Amino acid sequence: MSDKRTEHVERNDAVNKLDAFWKNNQKIITYVGLAIIVIVGAWWAYKQYVVKPKEEKAQEAIFKAQEYFAIDSFNNVLNGDSSSKGVLYVIKNYGGTKSAELAHYYAGVSYLHLGKFDDAIKHLKDYDTDSKMIQARAWSCLADAYSMKNERSKAIDLYKKAGRHFPEDEINSPEYLFRAAQLLELENKADEAVDIYTELKKNFPKSEKGGQADKFIYRLKVQKNELSVK
């Protein structure tokens, strides 16, 4: 009986404390609650009436550029034509949208094909996407640009990064790694090149480059030693 009475007293005491807290802080709690409602409502309105329409317009603006990209019409990708806008317009006018982020990829690859390597690097170096295949492709294109500028160290790192990012792509991933190995040879880093060729042989045995790996390993290790003995 004593335990029940104690429990009852403790419960009443807790209720009284809660009631007192509410009375003392009622205005503050109300204001905080209203502020949260206003913030959430404003954020929803911003997403619904600003972000969403902007994204839709950006998608419309980039649509024709994507068609030009598919047929390698890179000047039109960048600048559009008489009836459509290019990706540079999308980047300038719809920053912060997913389409504008994708436009950087299209711009970078287009500039690469047009031989404007600094512009390609500018658009590709900070490009980021959840698509592993496209991300690997972007890194490889960035590596191409650095390679054309004879910045081989950066290119090698990016080719390796691209080749290992999405190994499920058994066509492109071994190609990226192969390019890294080729540059390592040009840099007289034969041992590191052999490591890449060995990786190709192990991880991509069915690919063209993986199937040729033994030939390159032989040339760099066995044949080189035979020539040095002679």
C-alpha positions as CSV (number, residue, x, y, z in Angstrom):
1,M,0.0,0.0,0.0
2,S,2.9,2.3,0.9
3,D,4.5,1.7,-2.5
4,K,1.2,2.6,-4.4
5,R,0.9,5.8,-2.3
6,T,4.5,6.7,-3.1
7,E,4.0,6.0,-6.8
8,H,0.8,8.1,-6.8
9,V,2.7,11.0,-5.1
10,E,5.6,10.8,-7.6
11,R,3.1,10.8,-10.5
12,N,1.3,13.8,-9.2
13,D,4.6,15.6,-8.6
14,A,5.7,14.9,-12.2
15,V,2.4,16.2,-13.6
16,N,2.7,19.3,-11.4
17,K,6.2,20.0,-12.6
18,L,5.1,19.5,-16.2
19,D,2.2,21.8,-15.7
20,A,4.4,24.4,-14.1
21,F,6.9,24.2,-16.9
22,W,4.2,24.7,-19.5
23,K,2.8,27.7,-17.7
24,N,6.2,29.3,-17.3
25,N,7.3,28.6,-20.9
26,Q,4.0,28.6,-22.8
27,K,4.8,31.6,-25.0
28,I,8.3,30.4,-25.9
29,I,7.0,26.9,-26.8
30,T,4.2,28.4,-28.9
31,Y,6.6,30.7,-30.7
32,V,9.1,27.9,-31.4
33,G,6.3,25.7,-32.7
34,L,5.0,28.4,-35.0
35,A,8.6,29.1,-36.2
36,I,9.0,25.5,-37.1
37,I,5.7,25.5,-39.0
38,V,6.7,28.6,-40.9
39,I,10.1,27.3,-41.8
40,V,8.8,23.9,-42.9
41,G,6.1,25.6,-44.9
42,A,8.5,28.1,-46.5
43,W,10.8,25.3,-47.5
44,W,8.0,23.3,-49.0
45,A,6.8,26.3,-50.9
46,Y,10.3,27.1,-52.1
47,K,10.8,23.5,-53.4
48,Q,7.3,23.4,-54.9
49,Y,7.1,26.8,-56.6
50,V,10.8,27.7,-57.2
51,V,13.0,24.6,-57.4
52,K,10.6,22.3,-59.2
53,P,9.6,24.8,-62.0
54,K,13.3,25.8,-62.4
55,E,14.3,22.1,-62.8
56,E,11.5,21.6,-65.4
57,K,12.7,24.6,-67.4
58,A,16.3,23.4,-67.2
59,Q,15.2,19.9,-68.5
60,E,13.4,21.5,-71.4
61,A,16.5,23.7,-72.2
62,I,19.0,20.8,-72.2
63,F,16.8,18.4,-74.2
64,K,18.0,19.5,-77.6
65,A,21.6,19.7,-76.5
66,Q,21.4,16.0,-75.4
67,E,20.3,15.1,-78.9
68,Y,23.2,17.0,-80.4
69,F,25.6,15.2,-78.0
70,A,24.3,11.8,-79.2
71,I,25.4,12.7,-82.8
72,D,28.7,14.4,-81.7
73,S,27.6,17.8,-82.8
74,F,29.7,19.5,-80.1
75,N,29.4,23.1,-81.1
76,N,25.7,22.8,-81.0
77,V,25.9,21.0,-77.7
78,L,27.7,24.0,-76.2
79,N,25.9,26.9,-77.9
80,G,22.6,25.5,-79.3
81,D,21.2,26.5,-82.6
82,S,18.7,29.1,-83.9
83,S,15.8,27.4,-82.1
84,S,17.4,25.9,-79.0
85,K,19.9,26.7,-76.2
86,G,23.1,24.9,-75.5
87,V,24.5,23.6,-72.2
88,L,26.4,26.8,-71.5
89,Y,23.1,28.6,-71.3
90,V,21.7,25.9,-69.0
91,I,24.8,26.3,-66.7
92,K,24.5,30.1,-66.6
93,N,20.7,30.3,-66.1
94,Y,19.8,27.2,-64.1
95,G,22.6,26.7,-61.6
96,G,21.8,24.4,-58.8
97,T,19.6,22.1,-60.8
98,K,20.4,18.5,-61.7
99,S,20.2,19.5,-65.4
100,A,22.9,22.2,-64.9
101,E,25.1,19.7,-63.2
102,L,24.7,17.3,-66.1
103,A,25.4,20.2,-68.4
104,H,28.9,20.5,-67.0
105,Y,29.5,16.9,-68.1
106,Y,28.3,17.6,-71.6
107,A,30.3,20.8,-71.8
108,G,33.5,19.2,-70.6
109,V,33.3,16.3,-73.0
110,S,32.4,18.6,-75.9
111,Y,35.3,20.9,-75.2
112,L,37.6,17.9,-75.0
113,H,36.5,16.8,-78.5
114,L,37.0,20.3,-79.8
115,G,40.6,20.4,-78.4
116,K,39.9,23.0,-75.8
117,F,41.5,21.2,-72.9
118,D,41.5,23.9,-70.3
119,D,37.7,24.5,-70.7
120,A,37.2,20.7,-70.6
121,I,39.1,20.5,-67.3
122,K,37.1,23.5,-65.9
123,H,33.8,21.7,-66.4
124,L,34.8,18.2,-65.5
125,K,37.1,18.5,-62.5
126,D,34.2,19.2,-60.0
127,Y,31.6,17.1,-61.8
128,D,29.9,14.6,-59.5
129,T,27.1,12.1,-60.1
130,D,25.6,9.1,-58.4
131,S,25.8,7.2,-61.7
132,K,29.0,5.2,-61.4
133,M,29.3,4.6,-65.1
134,I,29.0,8.3,-66.0
135,Q,31.3,9.3,-63.2
136,A,34.0,6.9,-64.4
137,R,33.5,8.3,-67.9
138,A,33.8,11.9,-66.6
139,W,37.1,11.0,-64.8
140,S,38.5,9.4,-67.9
141,C,37.6,12.4,-70.1
142,L,39.3,14.6,-67.5
143,A,42.3,12.3,-67.6
144,D,42.3,12.7,-71.4
145,A,42.4,16.4,-71.1
146,Y,45.3,16.4,-68.6
147,S,47.1,13.8,-70.8
148,M,46.8,16.1,-73.8
149,K,48.4,18.9,-71.7
150,N,51.2,16.5,-70.8
151,E,50.2,16.5,-67.1
152,R,50.7,12.8,-67.0
153,S,50.7,12.3,-63.2
154,K,47.2,13.7,-62.9
155,A,46.0,11.8,-65.9
156,I,47.4,8.5,-64.5
157,D,45.7,8.9,-61.2
158,L,42.4,9.7,-62.9
159,Y,42.5,6.8,-65.3
160,K,43.2,4.4,-62.4
161,K,40.3,6.0,-60.4
162,A,38.0,5.7,-63.4
163,G,39.0,2.1,-64.1
164,R,38.4,1.0,-60.5
165,H,35.2,2.9,-59.8
166,F,32.8,0.7,-61.8
167,P,34.4,-2.6,-62.5
168,E,31.1,-4.0,-63.6
169,D,31.7,-2.1,-66.8
170,E,33.9,-4.7,-68.4
171,I,34.3,-2.7,-71.7
172,N,35.3,0.7,-70.5
173,S,37.0,0.0,-67.1
174,P,39.8,-2.1,-68.5
175,E,40.3,0.6,-71.2
176,Y,40.8,3.3,-68.6
177,L,43.3,1.2,-66.7
178,F,45.2,0.3,-69.9
179,R,45.6,4.1,-70.6
180,A,47.0,4.5,-67.1
181,A,49.5,1.7,-67.8
182,Q,50.5,3.2,-71.2
183,L,51.2,6.6,-69.6
184,L,53.2,4.9,-66.8
185,E,55.4,3.4,-69.5
186,L,56.0,6.8,-71.0
187,E,57.0,8.0,-67.5
188,N,59.5,5.1,-67.4
189,K,57.6,3.5,-64.5
190,A,57.7,0.0,-65.9
191,D,57.0,-1.8,-62.6
192,E,53.9,0.3,-61.9
193,A,52.8,-0.4,-65.5
194,V,53.3,-4.1,-65.0
195,D,51.1,-3.9,-61.8
196,I,48.3,-2.4,-63.9
197,Y,48.6,-5.0,-66.7
198,T,48.6,-7.7,-64.0
199,E,45.4,-6.1,-62.6
200,L,43.8,-6.2,-66.0
201,K,44.7,-9.9,-66.5
202,K,43.3,-10.8,-63.1
203,N,40.1,-8.6,-63.0
204,F,39.2,-8.4,-66.7
205,P,40.4,-11.6,-68.3
206,K,37.6,-11.6,-70.9
207,S,38.3,-8.1,-72.0
208,E,40.4,-7.2,-75.0
209,K,43.0,-5.4,-72.8
210,G,43.0,-8.2,-70.2
211,G,43.6,-10.8,-72.9
212,Q,46.6,-8.8,-74.2
213,A,48.1,-8.3,-70.7
214,D,50.6,-11.1,-70.9
215,K,52.1,-9.6,-74.0
216,F,52.7,-6.3,-72.3
217,I,54.0,-7.9,-69.1
218,Y,56.4,-10.1,-71.2
219,R,57.7,-7.0,-73.0
220,L,58.4,-5.1,-69.8
221,K,59.7,-7.9,-67.7
222,V,61.1,-10.9,-69.6
223,Q,62.1,-9.2,-72.9
224,K,63.6,-6.2,-71.1
225,N,65.8,-8.6,-69.0
226,E,66.8,-10.6,-72.0
227,L,67.9,-7.4,-73.8
228,S,69.9,-6.2,-70.8
229,V,71.8,-9.5,-70.6
230,K,72.7,-9.2,-74.3
